[in-house]
Amino acid sequence: MKKKVYRVRTQYIFEGVFDVVAESKEDARQKVLQNCGLVMGGSIHSTLPDDEINWAFSTHPEVRTGQITIQEEETK
């Protein structure tokens, strides 16, 4: 029996908080959007100074799968 190639839409959802020193809610939002992130295969990071930020995130994401489609009818 030949195997097929399937594309499985997947989301990895990491949820947590960034505590940011800022002048306003919008300033805090912009600091997080511009200076904080997650690198696949790496870790949560920030380019803000340590005295301006702290964070807490689960290291185990929620995993959701969605639509599954056939990409190729048969593999060789």
All heavy atoms as a GROMACS GRO file, in nm:
protein
  611
    1MET      N    1   0.084  -0.118   0.000
    1MET     CA    2   0.000   0.000   0.000
    1MET      C    3   0.088   0.125   0.000
    1MET      O    4   0.178   0.136   0.081
    1MET     CB    5  -0.090   0.000   0.124
    1MET     CG    6  -0.169   0.126   0.141
    1MET     SD    7  -0.255   0.132   0.298
    1MET     CE    8  -0.421   0.140   0.240
    2LYS      N    9   0.061   0.216  -0.091
    2LYS     CA   10   0.138   0.340  -0.100
    2LYS      C   11   0.088   0.438   0.006
    2LYS      O   12  -0.031   0.446   0.035
    2LYS     CB   13   0.120   0.402  -0.238
    2LYS     CG   14   0.165   0.312  -0.350
    2LYS     CD   15   0.292   0.363  -0.406
    2LYS     CE   16   0.332   0.270  -0.520
    2LYS     NZ   17   0.451   0.310  -0.582
    3LYS      N   18   0.181   0.511   0.064
    3LYS     CA   19   0.145   0.612   0.163
    3LYS      C   20   0.117   0.744   0.093
    3LYS      O   21   0.167   0.772  -0.014
    3LYS     CB   22   0.258   0.629   0.264
    3LYS     CG   23   0.277   0.506   0.349
    3LYS     CD   24   0.384   0.529   0.452
    3LYS     CE   25   0.401   0.405   0.537
    3LYS     NZ   26   0.504   0.424   0.639
    4LYS      N   27   0.037   0.828   0.158
    4LYS     CA   28   0.003   0.960   0.106
    4LYS      C   29   0.067   1.066   0.194
    4LYS      O   30   0.099   1.041   0.310
    4LYS     CB   31  -0.149   0.979   0.105
    4LYS     CG   32  -0.220   0.879   0.016
    4LYS     CD   33  -0.370   0.895   0.028
    4LYS     CE   34  -0.438   0.788  -0.056
    4LYS     NZ   35  -0.583   0.789  -0.041
    5VAL      N   36   0.086   1.185   0.140
    5VAL     CA   37   0.139   1.297   0.216
    5VAL      C   38   0.021   1.385   0.256
    5VAL      O   39  -0.056   1.428   0.171
    5VAL     CB   40   0.240   1.379   0.132
    5VAL    CG1   41   0.286   1.501   0.208
    5VAL    CG2   42   0.358   1.292   0.091
    6TYR      N   43   0.009   1.410   0.386
    6TYR     CA   44  -0.099   1.492   0.438
    6TYR      C   45  -0.042   1.620   0.497
    6TYR      O   46   0.063   1.618   0.561
    6TYR     CB   47  -0.176   1.418   0.549
    6TYR     CG   48  -0.250   1.297   0.500
    6TYR    CD1   49  -0.191   1.172   0.495
    6TYR    CD2   50  -0.382   1.308   0.456
    6TYR    CE1   51  -0.259   1.061   0.449
    6TYR    CE2   52  -0.452   1.197   0.411
    6TYR     CZ   53  -0.390   1.075   0.407
    6TYR     OH   54  -0.458   0.965   0.362
    7ARG      N   55  -0.112   1.730   0.476
    7ARG     CA   56  -0.077   1.857   0.540
    7ARG      C   57  -0.175   1.877   0.656
    7ARG      O   58  -0.296   1.882   0.636
    7ARG     CB   59  -0.089   1.973   0.443
    7ARG     CG   60  -0.062   2.108   0.512
    7ARG     CD   61  -0.055   2.220   0.414
    7ARG     NE   62   0.070   2.205   0.341
    7ARG     CZ   63   0.106   2.279   0.238
    7ARG    NH1   64   0.024   2.373   0.194
    7ARG    NH2   65   0.221   2.259   0.178
    8VAL      N   66  -0.121   1.888   0.776
    8VAL     CA   67  -0.202   1.903   0.897
    8VAL      C   68  -0.179   2.043   0.954
    8VAL      O   69  -0.068   2.074   0.998
    8VAL     CB   70  -0.166   1.797   1.003
    8VAL    CG1   71  -0.252   1.814   1.128
    8VAL    CG2   72  -0.178   1.656   0.946
    9ARG      N   73  -0.280   2.127   0.947
    9ARG     CA   74  -0.269   2.262   1.005
    9ARG      C   75  -0.260   2.247   1.157
    9ARG      O   76  -0.339   2.177   1.220
    9ARG     CB   77  -0.390   2.346   0.970
    9ARG     CG   78  -0.398   2.377   0.825
    9ARG     CD   79  -0.433   2.522   0.803
    9ARG     NE   80  -0.430   2.554   0.662
    9ARG     CZ   81  -0.326   2.610   0.600
    9ARG    NH1   82  -0.219   2.641   0.668
    9ARG    NH2   83  -0.330   2.635   0.472
   10THR      N   84  -0.160   2.315   1.217
   10THR     CA   85  -0.134   2.299   1.359
   10THR      C   86  -0.103   2.434   1.422
   10THR      O   87  -0.036   2.516   1.362
   10THR     CB   88  -0.014   2.205   1.380
   10THR    OG1   89  -0.035   2.085   1.305
   10THR    CG2   90   0.006   2.170   1.525
   11GLN      N   91  -0.151   2.454   1.543
   11GLN     CA   92  -0.120   2.573   1.622
   11GLN      C   93  -0.059   2.528   1.753
   11GLN      O   94  -0.111   2.436   1.818
   11GLN     CB   95  -0.246   2.654   1.656
   11GLN     CG   96  -0.312   2.720   1.540
   11GLN     CD   97  -0.437   2.795   1.588
   11GLN    OE1   98  -0.509   2.750   1.676
   11GLN    NE2   99  -0.461   2.910   1.528
   12TYR      N  100   0.050   2.593   1.792
   12TYR     CA  101   0.109   2.574   1.924
   12TYR      C  102   0.084   2.704   1.999
   12TYR      O  103   0.130   2.810   1.957
   12TYR     CB  104   0.258   2.545   1.915
   12TYR     CG  105   0.287   2.412   1.852
   12TYR    CD1  106   0.305   2.400   1.715
   12TYR    CD2  107   0.294   2.298   1.930
   12TYR    CE1  108   0.329   2.277   1.656
   12TYR    CE2  109   0.319   2.174   1.872
   12TYR     CZ  110   0.336   2.165   1.736
   12TYR     OH  111   0.361   2.044   1.678
   13ILE      N  112   0.010   2.696   2.107
   13ILE     CA  113  -0.032   2.816   2.178
   13ILE      C  114   0.040   2.823   2.312
   13ILE      O  115   0.018   2.741   2.401
   13ILE     CB  116  -0.185   2.817   2.198
   13ILE    CG1  117  -0.252   2.807   2.060
   13ILE    CG2  118  -0.230   2.941   2.273
   13ILE    CD1  119  -0.395   2.764   2.065
   14PHE      N  120   0.131   2.920   2.323
   14PHE     CA  121   0.201   2.946   2.447
   14PHE      C  122   0.132   3.065   2.512
   14PHE      O  123   0.113   3.169   2.449
   14PHE     CB  124   0.348   2.982   2.421
   14PHE     CG  125   0.429   2.867   2.372
   14PHE    CD1  126   0.435   2.837   2.238
   14PHE    CD2  127   0.501   2.789   2.461
   14PHE    CE1  128   0.511   2.731   2.191
   14PHE    CE2  129   0.577   2.683   2.416
   14PHE     CZ  130   0.581   2.654   2.281
   15GLU      N  131   0.095   3.051   2.636
   15GLU     CA  132   0.025   3.160   2.704
   15GLU      C  133   0.101   3.197   2.830
   15GLU      O  134   0.148   3.109   2.903
   15GLU     CB  135  -0.117   3.118   2.739
   15GLU     CG  136  -0.199   3.231   2.794
   15GLU     CD  137  -0.344   3.193   2.811
   15GLU    OE1  138  -0.391   3.099   2.746
   15GLU    OE2  139  -0.410   3.259   2.892
   16GLY      N  140   0.114   3.326   2.852
   16GLY     CA  141   0.183   3.373   2.970
   16GLY      C  142   0.169   3.523   2.982
   16GLY      O  143   0.084   3.583   2.918
   17VAL      N  144   0.256   3.584   3.062
   17VAL     CA  145   0.250   3.728   3.083
   17VAL      C  146   0.389   3.789   3.076
   17VAL      O  147   0.489   3.726   3.109
   17VAL     CB  148   0.186   3.765   3.219
   17VAL    CG1  149   0.042   3.719   3.226
   17VAL    CG2  150   0.266   3.708   3.334
   18PHE      N  151   0.394   3.913   3.028
   18PHE     CA  152   0.512   3.998   3.037
   18PHE      C  153   0.476   4.110   3.133
   18PHE      O  154   0.374   4.178   3.114
   18PHE     CB  155   0.548   4.060   2.901
   18PHE     CG  156   0.607   3.964   2.802
   18PHE    CD1  157   0.531   3.913   2.700
   18PHE    CD2  158   0.740   3.926   2.811
   18PHE    CE1  159   0.585   3.825   2.607
   18PHE    CE2  160   0.796   3.839   2.719
   18PHE     CZ  161   0.719   3.789   2.618
   19ASP      N  162   0.554   4.131   3.238
   19ASP     CA  163   0.539   4.247   3.326
   19ASP      C  164   0.639   4.351   3.276
   19ASP      O  165   0.760   4.326   3.277
   19ASP     CB  166   0.571   4.210   3.471
   19ASP     CG  167   0.472   4.109   3.528
   19ASP    OD1  168   0.353   4.116   3.492
   19ASP    OD2  169   0.514   4.025   3.610
   20VAL      N  170   0.588   4.466   3.229
   20VAL     CA  171   0.670   4.565   3.162
   20VAL      C  172   0.660   4.700   3.232
   20VAL      O  173   0.549   4.745   3.264
   20VAL     CB  174   0.624   4.583   3.015
   20VAL    CG1  175   0.711   4.682   2.942
   20VAL    CG2  176   0.624   4.450   2.943
   21VAL      N  177   0.773   4.765   3.254
   21VAL     CA  178   0.774   4.901   3.305
   21VAL      C  179   0.744   4.993   3.187
   21VAL      O  180   0.816   4.991   3.087
   21VAL     CB  181   0.911   4.936   3.367
   21VAL    CG1  182   0.914   5.083   3.409
   21VAL    CG2  183   0.942   4.845   3.485
   22ALA      N  184   0.635   5.072   3.196
   22ALA     CA  185   0.594   5.157   3.085
   22ALA      C  186   0.517   5.277   3.137
   22ALA      O  187   0.473   5.279   3.252
   22ALA     CB  188   0.508   5.077   2.987
   23GLU      N  189   0.500   5.376   3.049
   23GLU     CA  190   0.428   5.498   3.086
   23GLU      C  191   0.276   5.485   3.068
   23GLU      O  192   0.201   5.563   3.125
   23GLU     CB  193   0.480   5.616   3.004
   23GLU     CG  194   0.624   5.650   3.035
   23GLU     CD  195   0.678   5.763   2.951
   23GLU    OE1  196   0.601   5.824   2.874
   23GLU    OE2  197   0.799   5.791   2.962
   24SER      N  198   0.232   5.390   2.988
   24SER     CA  199   0.089   5.373   2.963
   24SER      C  200   0.063   5.231   2.913
   24SER      O  201   0.157   5.157   2.883
   24SER     CB  202   0.041   5.472   2.856
   24SER     OG  203   0.101   5.440   2.731
   25LYS      N  204  -0.065   5.195   2.902
   25LYS     CA  205  -0.101   5.063   2.848
   25LYS      C  206  -0.048   5.049   2.706
   25LYS      O  207   0.005   4.945   2.668
   25LYS     CB  208  -0.253   5.044   2.848
   25LYS     CG  209  -0.313   5.022   2.984
   25LYS     CD  210  -0.463   5.002   2.971
   25LYS     CE  211  -0.529   4.986   3.105
   25LYS     NZ  212  -0.675   4.964   3.093
   26GLU      N  213  -0.065   5.153   2.625
   26GLU     CA  214  -0.020   5.147   2.485
   26GLU      C  215   0.132   5.136   2.478
   26GLU      O  216   0.185   5.063   2.395
   26GLU     CB  217  -0.070   5.267   2.406
   26GLU     CG  218  -0.039   5.259   2.257
   26GLU     CD  219  -0.090   5.131   2.189
   26GLU    OE1  220  -0.196   5.077   2.230
   26GLU    OE2  221  -0.021   5.083   2.096
   27ASP      N  222   0.202   5.207   2.564
   27ASP     CA  223   0.348   5.198   2.569
   27ASP      C  224   0.390   5.056   2.606
   27ASP      O  225   0.482   4.999   2.545
   27ASP     CB  226   0.403   5.299   2.670
   27ASP     CG  227   0.555   5.305   2.673
   27ASP    OD1  228   0.618   5.284   2.567
   27ASP    OD2  229   0.610   5.333   2.782
   28ALA      N  230   0.321   4.995   2.702
   28ALA     CA  231   0.351   4.856   2.742
   28ALA      C  232   0.326   4.762   2.626
   28ALA      O  233   0.408   4.673   2.597
   28ALA     CB  234   0.266   4.817   2.863
   29ARG      N  235   0.213   4.779   2.556
   29ARG     CA  236   0.181   4.694   2.442
   29ARG      C  237   0.289   4.706   2.334
   29ARG      O  238   0.336   4.606   2.281
   29ARG     CB  239   0.045   4.733   2.385
   29ARG     CG  240   0.001   4.649   2.266
   29ARG     CD  241  -0.122   4.702   2.192
   29ARG     NE  242  -0.219   4.773   2.273
   29ARG     CZ  243  -0.316   4.715   2.344
   29ARG    NH1  244  -0.329   4.584   2.345
   29ARG    NH2  245  -0.401   4.789   2.414
   30GLN      N  246   0.328   4.827   2.302
   30GLN     CA  247   0.429   4.848   2.198
   30GLN      C  248   0.564   4.789   2.237
   30GLN      O  249   0.633   4.730   2.154
   30GLN     CB  250   0.444   4.997   2.166
   30GLN     CG  251   0.327   5.055   2.090
   30GLN     CD  252   0.301   4.979   1.959
   30GLN    OE1  253   0.392   4.951   1.883
   30GLN    NE2  254   0.175   4.942   1.938
   31LYS      N  255   0.602   4.801   2.363
   31LYS     CA  256   0.729   4.741   2.409
   31LYS      C  257   0.727   4.590   2.390
   31LYS      O  258   0.825   4.531   2.344
   31LYS     CB  259   0.756   4.776   2.556
   31LYS     CG  260   0.804   4.917   2.574
   31LYS     CD  261   0.841   4.943   2.719
   31LYS     CE  262   0.903   5.080   2.735
   31LYS     NZ  263   0.957   5.102   2.869
   32VAL      N  264   0.614   4.527   2.424
   32VAL     CA  265   0.605   4.381   2.409
   32VAL      C  266   0.606   4.342   2.261
   32VAL      O  267   0.678   4.252   2.219
   32VAL     CB  268   0.480   4.325   2.481
   32VAL    CG1  269   0.455   4.180   2.441
   32VAL    CG2  270   0.496   4.338   2.632
   33LEU      N  271   0.528   4.413   2.179
   33LEU     CA  272   0.522   4.380   2.036
   33LEU      C  273   0.658   4.399   1.968
   33LEU      O  274   0.695   4.321   1.880
   33LEU     CB  275   0.417   4.465   1.965
   33LEU     CG  276   0.271   4.434   2.001
   33LEU    CD1  277   0.178   4.536   1.936
   33LEU    CD2  278   0.234   4.294   1.959
   34GLN      N  279   0.732   4.501   2.007
   34GLN     CA  280   0.857   4.534   1.940
   34GLN      C  281   0.980   4.467   2.001
   34GLN      O  282   1.081   4.452   1.932
   34GLN     CB  283   0.878   4.685   1.941
   34GLN     CG  284   0.775   4.759   1.858
   34GLN     CD  285   0.782   4.910   1.875
   34GLN    OE1  286   0.869   4.962   1.944
   34GLN    NE2  287   0.690   4.980   1.811
   35ASN      N  288   0.973   4.425   2.127
   35ASN     CA  289   1.094   4.379   2.196
   35ASN      C  290   1.088   4.239   2.255
   35ASN      O  291   1.185   4.195   2.315
   35ASN     CB  292   1.129   4.477   2.309
   35ASN     CG  293   1.156   4.615   2.258
   35ASN    OD1  294   1.258   4.640   2.196
   35ASN    ND2  295   1.062   4.706   2.280
   36CYS      N  296   0.975   4.171   2.241
   36CYS     CA  297   0.960   4.041   2.305
   36CYS      C  298   0.914   3.938   2.202
   36CYS      O  299   0.844   3.972   2.107
   36CYS     CB  300   0.858   4.047   2.418
   36CYS     SG  301   0.897   4.171   2.544
   37GLY      N  302   0.953   3.812   2.224
   37GLY     CA  303   0.909   3.710   2.131
   37GLY      C  304   0.947   3.571   2.175
   37GLY      O  305   0.996   3.548   2.286
   38LEU      N  306   0.925   3.478   2.085
   38LEU     CA  307   0.955   3.338   2.106
   38LEU      C  308   1.022   3.286   1.981
   38LEU      O  309   0.974   3.309   1.870
   38LEU     CB  310   0.826   3.259   2.131
   38LEU     CG  311   0.837   3.108   2.136
   38LEU    CD1  312   0.912   3.065   2.262
   38LEU    CD2  313   0.699   3.046   2.138
   39VAL      N  314   1.135   3.220   1.996
   39VAL     CA  315   1.208   3.163   1.885
   39VAL      C  316   1.178   3.014   1.880
   39VAL      O  317   1.194   2.944   1.981
   39VAL     CB  318   1.359   3.187   1.899
   39VAL    CG1  319   1.435   3.121   1.787
   39VAL    CG2  320   1.389   3.336   1.906
   40MET      N  321   1.133   2.964   1.763
   40MET     CA  322   1.106   2.820   1.752
   40MET      C  323   1.235   2.743   1.780
   40MET      O  324   1.339   2.774   1.724
   40MET     CB  325   1.053   2.787   1.613
   40MET     CG  326   0.919   2.849   1.590
   40MET     SD  327   0.787   2.752   1.519
   40MET     CE  328   0.837   2.590   1.503
   41GLY      N  329   1.227   2.647   1.867
   41GLY     CA  330   1.343   2.568   1.904
   41GLY      C  331   1.432   2.640   2.004
   41GLY      O  332   1.532   2.587   2.046
   42GLY      N  333   1.393   2.761   2.040
   42GLY     CA  334   1.472   2.840   2.134
   42GLY      C  335   1.393   2.870   2.259
   42GLY      O  336   1.331   2.782   2.316
   43SER      N  337   1.392   2.997   2.294
   43SER     CA  338   1.323   3.033   2.417
   43SER      C  339   1.256   3.168   2.404
   43SER      O  340   1.274   3.240   2.306
   43SER     CB  341   1.424   3.037   2.532
   43SER     OG  342   1.521   3.137   2.505
   44ILE      N  343   1.178   3.202   2.506
   44ILE     CA  344   1.117   3.333   2.513
   44ILE      C  345   1.228   3.432   2.540
   44ILE      O  346   1.321   3.406   2.616
   44ILE     CB  347   1.011   3.335   2.625
   44ILE    CG1  348   0.899   3.238   2.588
   44ILE    CG2  349   0.957   3.475   2.649
   44ILE    CD1  350   0.806   3.206   2.700
   45HIS      N  351   1.221   3.548   2.472
   45HIS     CA  352   1.329   3.644   2.486
   45HIS      C  353   1.275   3.787   2.486
   45HIS      O  354   1.161   3.811   2.446
   45HIS     CB  355   1.430   3.629   2.373
   45HIS     CG  356   1.373   3.669   2.241
   45HIS    ND1  357   1.295   3.584   2.166
   45HIS    CD2  358   1.378   3.786   2.173
   45HIS    CE1  359   1.257   3.647   2.055
   45HIS    NE2  360   1.306   3.770   2.057
   46SER      N  361   1.358   3.880   2.529
   46SER     CA  362   1.326   4.022   2.524
   46SER      C  363   1.456   4.100   2.507
   46SER      O  364   1.560   4.062   2.562
   46SER     CB  365   1.256   4.066   2.652
   46SER     OG  366   1.241   4.207   2.652
   47THR      N  367   1.448   4.208   2.432
   47THR     CA  368   1.563   4.296   2.417
   47THR      C  369   1.556   4.413   2.515
   47THR      O  370   1.643   4.499   2.514
   47THR     CB  371   1.573   4.350   2.273
   47THR    OG1  372   1.451   4.418   2.241
   47THR    CG2  373   1.597   4.237   2.174
   48LEU      N  374   1.454   4.415   2.601
   48LEU     CA  375   1.443   4.519   2.703
   48LEU      C  376   1.539   4.490   2.818
   48LEU      O  377   1.570   4.373   2.846
   48LEU     CB  378   1.300   4.526   2.757
   48LEU     CG  379   1.193   4.573   2.658
   48LEU    CD1  380   1.054   4.553   2.717
   48LEU    CD2  381   1.215   4.718   2.621
   49PRO      N  382   1.586   4.592   2.887
   49PRO     CA  383   1.674   4.569   3.004
   49PRO      C  384   1.602   4.488   3.111
   49PRO      O  385   1.480   4.497   3.127
   49PRO     CB  386   1.701   4.711   3.055
   49PRO     CG  387   1.668   4.802   2.942
   49PRO     CD  388   1.563   4.734   2.861
   50ASP      N  389   1.678   4.407   3.184
   50ASP     CA  390   1.620   4.320   3.287
   50ASP      C  391   1.538   4.395   3.391
   50ASP      O  392   1.443   4.340   3.446
   50ASP     CB  393   1.730   4.239   3.357
   50ASP     CG  394   1.788   4.131   3.266
   50ASP    OD1  395   1.724   4.098   3.164
   50ASP    OD2  396   1.897   4.082   3.299
   51ASP      N  397   1.573   4.520   3.420
   51ASP     CA  398   1.498   4.593   3.523
   51ASP      C  399   1.367   4.652   3.469
   51ASP      O  400   1.292   4.714   3.543
   51ASP     CB  401   1.585   4.704   3.585
   51ASP     CG  402   1.630   4.810   3.485
   51ASP    OD1  403   1.622   4.786   3.362
   51ASP    OD2  404   1.675   4.917   3.531
   52GLU      N  405   1.338   4.631   3.339
   52GLU     CA  406   1.214   4.679   3.281
   52GLU      C  407   1.116   4.568   3.245
   52GLU      O  408   1.005   4.594   3.202
   52GLU     CB  409   1.242   4.761   3.155
   52GLU     CG  410   1.308   4.893   3.181
   52GLU     CD  411   1.318   4.978   3.056
   52GLU    OE1  412   1.239   4.957   2.962
   52GLU    OE2  413   1.405   5.066   3.054
   53ILE      N  414   1.158   4.442   3.261
   53ILE     CA  415   1.071   4.332   3.217
   53ILE      C  416   1.092   4.206   3.301
   53ILE      O  417   1.201   4.180   3.351
   53ILE     CB  418   1.092   4.300   3.068
   53ILE    CG1  419   0.984   4.204   3.020
   53ILE    CG2  420   1.230   4.245   3.043
   53ILE    CD1  421   0.950   4.217   2.877
   54ASN      N  422   0.984   4.132   3.313
   54ASN     CA  423   0.986   4.000   3.375
   54ASN      C  424   0.876   3.921   3.305
   54ASN      O  425   0.779   3.978   3.256
   54ASN     CB  426   0.957   4.009   3.525
   54ASN     CG  427   0.981   3.878   3.596
   54ASN    OD1  428   1.052   3.791   3.547
   54ASN    ND2  429   0.919   3.862   3.710
   55TRP      N  430   0.890   3.791   3.294
   55TRP     CA  431   0.784   3.715   3.229
   55TRP      C  432   0.766   3.578   3.291
   55TRP      O  433   0.854   3.526   3.358
   55TRP     CB  434   0.808   3.700   3.079
   55TRP     CG  435   0.933   3.626   3.041
   55TRP    CD1  436   0.952   3.491   3.042
   55TRP    CD2  437   1.054   3.682   2.996
   55TRP    NE1  438   1.078   3.460   3.000
   55TRP    CE2  439   1.144   3.576   2.970
   55TRP    CE3  440   1.098   3.812   2.973
   55TRP    CZ2  441   1.273   3.597   2.923
   55TRP    CZ3  442   1.226   3.831   2.927
   55TRP    CH2  443   1.311   3.725   2.903
   56ALA      N  444   0.648   3.522   3.266
   56ALA     CA  445   0.614   3.387   3.312
   56ALA      C  446   0.531   3.320   3.204
   56ALA      O  447   0.422   3.367   3.170
   56ALA     CB  448   0.536   3.394   3.443
   57PHE      N  449   0.582   3.213   3.147
   57PHE     CA  450   0.514   3.138   3.042
   57PHE      C  451   0.524   2.989   3.072
   57PHE      O  452   0.627   2.942   3.121
   57PHE     CB  453   0.579   3.162   2.905
   57PHE     CG  454   0.539   3.292   2.842
   57PHE    CD1  455   0.600   3.409   2.879
   57PHE    CD2  456   0.439   3.296   2.746
   57PHE    CE1  457   0.565   3.530   2.822
   57PHE    CE2  458   0.402   3.416   2.688
   57PHE     CZ  459   0.465   3.533   2.726
   58SER      N  460   0.421   2.917   3.038
   58SER     CA  461   0.425   2.771   3.047
   58SER      C  462   0.520   2.719   2.940
   58SER      O  463   0.522   2.771   2.828
   58SER     CB  464   0.286   2.712   3.024
   58SER     OG  465   0.294   2.573   3.010
   59THR      N  466   0.595   2.616   2.972
   59THR     CA  467   0.684   2.556   2.872
   59THR      C  468   0.614   2.446   2.794
   59THR      O  469   0.674   2.383   2.708
   59THR     CB  470   0.811   2.499   2.938
   59THR    OG1  471   0.771   2.405   3.039
   59THR    CG2  472   0.894   2.610   3.000
   60HIS      N  473   0.488   2.421   2.824
   60HIS     CA  474   0.410   2.319   2.755
   60HIS      C  475   0.293   2.384   2.683
   60HIS      O  476   0.194   2.420   2.745
   60HIS     CB  477   0.359   2.213   2.853
   60HIS     CG  478   0.470   2.148   2.930
   60HIS    ND1  479   0.557   2.058   2.873
   60HIS    CD2  480   0.509   2.161   3.058
   60HIS    CE1  481   0.644   2.019   2.963
   60HIS    NE2  482   0.618   2.080   3.076
   61PRO      N  483   0.304   2.400   2.551
   61PRO     CA  484   0.198   2.469   2.478
   61PRO      C  485   0.073   2.384   2.464
   61PRO      O  486   0.077   2.262   2.472
   61PRO     CB  487   0.260   2.491   2.340
   61PRO     CG  488   0.352   2.375   2.323
   61PRO     CD  489   0.410   2.352   2.461
   62GLU      N  490  -0.038   2.453   2.442
   62GLU     CA  491  -0.160   2.385   2.399
   62GLU      C  492  -0.143   2.358   2.250
   62GLU      O  493  -0.094   2.443   2.176
   62GLU     CB  494  -0.281   2.477   2.420
   62GLU     CG  495  -0.410   2.418   2.372
   62GLU     CD  496  -0.527   2.515   2.386
   62GLU    OE1  497  -0.516   2.614   2.459
   62GLU    OE2  498  -0.628   2.491   2.320
   63VAL      N  499  -0.178   2.239   2.206
   63VAL     CA  500  -0.163   2.204   2.065
   63VAL      C  501  -0.300   2.181   2.005
   63VAL      O  502  -0.380   2.105   2.058
   63VAL     CB  503  -0.076   2.077   2.047
   63VAL    CG1  504  -0.061   2.043   1.900
   63VAL    CG2  505   0.060   2.095   2.113
   64ARG      N  506  -0.328   2.252   1.895
   64ARG     CA  507  -0.456   2.235   1.825
   64ARG      C  508  -0.428   2.197   1.681
   64ARG      O  509  -0.340   2.252   1.618
   64ARG     CB  510  -0.534   2.367   1.823
   64ARG     CG  511  -0.579   2.415   1.955
   64ARG     CD  512  -0.658   2.544   1.939
   64ARG     NE  513  -0.686   2.604   2.067
   64ARG     CZ  514  -0.732   2.725   2.083
   64ARG    NH1  515  -0.757   2.801   1.978
   64ARG    NH2  516  -0.755   2.773   2.203
   65THR      N  517  -0.502   2.099   1.632
   65THR     CA  518  -0.492   2.065   1.490
   65THR      C  519  -0.620   2.106   1.421
   65THR      O  520  -0.726   2.111   1.482
   65THR     CB  521  -0.467   1.914   1.469
   65THR    OG1  522  -0.572   1.841   1.528
   65THR    CG2  523  -0.333   1.872   1.527
   66GLY      N  524  -0.607   2.138   1.293
   66GLY     CA  525  -0.722   2.184   1.216
   66GLY      C  526  -0.739   2.100   1.091
   66GLY      O  527  -0.725   1.977   1.095
   67GLN      N  528  -0.763   2.168   0.982
   67GLN     CA  529  -0.791   2.101   0.855
   67GLN      C  530  -0.674   2.013   0.812
   67GLN      O  531  -0.558   2.048   0.825
   67GLN     CB  532  -0.816   2.208   0.748
   67GLN     CG  533  -0.850   2.150   0.613
   67GLN     CD  534  -0.876   2.261   0.511
   67GLN    OE1  535  -0.839   2.375   0.530
   67GLN    NE2  536  -0.939   2.224   0.403
   68ILE      N  537  -0.708   1.896   0.758
   68ILE     CA  538  -0.608   1.802   0.705
   68ILE      C  539  -0.640   1.781   0.558
   68ILE      O  540  -0.752   1.746   0.522
   68ILE     CB  541  -0.610   1.668   0.780
   68ILE    CG1  542  -0.582   1.692   0.929
   68ILE    CG2  543  -0.511   1.571   0.719
   68ILE    CD1  544  -0.597   1.569   1.015
   69THR      N  545  -0.540   1.806   0.472
   69THR     CA  546  -0.559   1.791   0.328
   69THR      C  547  -0.452   1.700   0.271
   69THR      O  548  -0.341   1.692   0.322
   69THR     CB  549  -0.556   1.926   0.255
   69THR    OG1  550  -0.433   1.991   0.286
   69THR    CG2  551  -0.671   2.014   0.298
   70ILE      N  552  -0.486   1.631   0.164
   70ILE     CA  553  -0.388   1.546   0.094
   70ILE      C  554  -0.305   1.635   0.004
   70ILE      O  555  -0.358   1.713  -0.075
   70ILE     CB  556  -0.458   1.436   0.010
   70ILE    CG1  557  -0.534   1.341   0.102
   70ILE    CG2  558  -0.357   1.361  -0.075
   70ILE    CD1  559  -0.617   1.238   0.028
   71GLN      N  560  -0.172   1.626   0.014
   71GLN     CA  561  -0.081   1.705  -0.069
   71GLN      C  562  -0.041   1.629  -0.194
   71GLN      O  563  -0.024   1.686  -0.299
   71GLN     CB  564   0.042   1.745   0.012
   71GLN     CG  565   0.010   1.838   0.125
   71GLN     CD  566  -0.060   1.964   0.076
   71GLN    OE1  567  -0.004   2.042  -0.001
   71GLN    NE2  568  -0.184   1.983   0.118
   72GLU      N  569  -0.020   1.499  -0.181
   72GLU     CA  570   0.017   1.414  -0.294
   72GLU      C  571  -0.060   1.284  -0.281
   72GLU      O  572  -0.074   1.232  -0.172
   72GLU     CB  573   0.167   1.384  -0.292
   72GLU     CG  574   0.256   1.504  -0.308
   72GLU     CD  575   0.403   1.466  -0.296
   72GLU    OE1  576   0.437   1.349  -0.315
   72GLU    OE2  577   0.482   1.557  -0.269
   73GLU      N  578  -0.109   1.234  -0.391
   73GLU     CA  579  -0.186   1.110  -0.387
   73GLU      C  580  -0.100   0.991  -0.345
   73GLU      O  581  -0.141   0.908  -0.269
   73GLU     CB  582  -0.251   1.082  -0.523
   73GLU     CG  583  -0.380   1.160  -0.543
   73GLU     CD  584  -0.487   1.126  -0.439
   73GLU    OE1  585  -0.505   1.009  -0.406
   73GLU    OE2  586  -0.551   1.219  -0.391
   74GLU      N  587   0.022   0.985  -0.396
   74GLU     CA  588   0.108   0.871  -0.362
   74GLU      C  589   0.252   0.917  -0.351
   74GLU      O  590   0.296   1.009  -0.419
   74GLU     CB  591   0.099   0.763  -0.470
   74GLU     CG  592  -0.037   0.703  -0.484
   74GLU     CD  593  -0.043   0.598  -0.594
   74GLU    OE1  594   0.057   0.578  -0.664
   74GLU    OE2  595  -0.148   0.536  -0.608
   75THR      N  596   0.326   0.852  -0.264
   75THR     CA  597   0.470   0.876  -0.256
   75THR      C  598   0.540   0.765  -0.332
   75THR      O  599   0.483   0.657  -0.357
   75THR     CB  600   0.518   0.878  -0.109
   75THR    OG1  601   0.488   0.751  -0.050
   75THR    CG2  602   0.453   0.990  -0.032
   76LYS      N  603   0.661   0.790  -0.370
   76LYS     CA  604   0.735   0.690  -0.450
   76LYS      C  605   0.806   0.592  -0.362
   76LYS      O  606   0.833   0.608  -0.251
   76LYS     CB  607   0.835   0.761  -0.539
   76LYS     CG  608   0.763   0.847  -0.639
   76LYS     CD  609   0.859   0.926  -0.720
   76LYS     CE  610   0.778   1.011  -0.813
   76LYS     NZ  611   0.834   1.124  -0.865
   0.00000   0.00000   0.00000
